[in-house]
Amino acid sequence: MSEFKAYSIKMGPAKCAVDLGDGSERGEYVNQDYILNKMGRPHRSISLMYCYYPYDEQWPGRISEVMKDANVSFQWDYPYDDYFTYKGGLGGSLEDEPFNYMRDVRRHGQDVTLTLTMDPHLDDERIIAIAKDLRTFGRLFLRVNHEATGNWFSFNKRASYQEVADFFCKVTRIVHEYAPNVKLILCIDGARRTDATEIEMEKEFAQAVRETDIFSVDKYMALHWGWPYDVAETGGNTHSRSLVRNVYDMTKLSCELFTKICDGQRKPMVMSEFNADGDVTGPYDQCEMVKEFCDRLKAENADWFSGFTFYQFRDRGRLGLEIQDVNNPDVGIEQPVMKTYKEIIHDNYFRPSMTQGEELSFPVKLRWGSSEDAEGISVPIHFEKNPHFCELYFEDDSNLMIELGGKWFYKSPNAKFVDLMPAFFEKPIDGECDMTLKIFAPPASGENDLSIEDGMFNTYATIEKLPKIRILYTPVEK
């Protein structure tokens, strides 16, 4: 409508990014519409966990299903890791998983973090095929053979630590050549003591530290690794709990030691799996521990730390914002940590930056680079009071992420109407108020068009005009 002016706006990185795990050996994938509705905002990235062991006779079946009658007493006692199986690669299909989930994630204005455990003896041809699979998914984080200094995953049982480290370097070089849009994450132990002077297995992994794009550690402040084969009880030996300050200090020290190996070169430092296991802490201490860690980040203004991935959205155990209903896997039971986590991610410290620019005239061409690099539209709106109706009406097939008052909404290409009233349900306004409507256009297909000059890194969408904005301050009829 003519009374509304539009301005350019640039979305940039948060001081600390928040990513979210969605599906693993402990839970199934939950669609992004549901997660967005529950969380109220998109994440920087959604972490998906898969494995690739194509030489094994059981492949490509999920190993716990193929061997459901096996006598197993530990989660990782199968021939290969009990993740969903990667259906791409040499002779694979891009119409299977994880690619449909990856498209869902990117349509909703988020990047993908693909965790992929792999046979460390894969030949170059198979690695090249995986790299080519990922070329159309924009900025993508690839975490290869994570927790590589451990001893539980299949890749560590098939090769020495030096071979695992060398394999990571091999994958990094191939992916950088064939898919430069992909950033490699090296996830190893780092410092395991607050007084450590070098990382765990520094001799074996030093070159991998130098070649990776991103440093990472997985740090659970409490964890029941015996799940689901036993119950955590006082005095048991299949669980642990640490002091939050020690976990924080070890993470910071890990970054310092990684940087030292790289002769002072600072790279992004993330925590790729972060939580406190409710099996150990119970639901209330879990909240306190998660909050304390994030409060420490804010208090220090920790510019050495780029972000963390909360593990995970829905879990069959107690590592989820929701617990999967034992009677129906499609139902999640919200846990107290959901409220704590939502308060964290809606804090300005953890939200992407927004920089408003000049007034726009339509049509407008929007660019989407990533969840930390996008150009959109901002529309200042003056509200007289809390509305009874606040709606958008569209005449096009655009794919949009829309934000008002800190609440985000998704508009699919088929949608012609978006109800913005949920922005006022949790935070109603009292009296007159100025708010800014923000609109961004992530790729409708979930993929980039490589035929355009910079298509590996950017997508573009033309917006012909603003949607009709309908605001009413009373019911239609009284």
Secondary structure, DSSP 8 states (H G I E B T S, - for coil): -TT---EEEEEE--SSEEEEE--BTTB----HHHHHHHHSS--SEEEEEEEE-TTSTTTTS-HHHHTTTS---STT-SSS--SEE---STT--TTSTTHHHHHHHHHTT-EEEEEEEE-TT--HHHHHHHHHHTTTSSSEEEEES-STTSS-SHHHHHS-HHHHHHHHHHHHHHHHHH-TTEEEEEE----SSTT-SS-TTHHHHHHHHHH-SEEEEEEEEEEETTTTTS---TT-SSEEE--HHHHHHHHHHHHHHHHHHTTT----EEEEEEEE-HHHHHHHHHHHHHHHHHHHHHHHT-TT--EEEES-SEESSSSSSEEEETTEEEEEEE-HHHHHHHHHHTSGGGS-EEEEEEE--SSEEEEEEETTEEEEEEEEEEESSS-SEEEEE-SS---EEEEETTEEEEE-TT--EEE-THHHHSS---S-EEEEEEEE---TTSS--TTSTTTTT-EEEEE-S--EEEEESS-S--
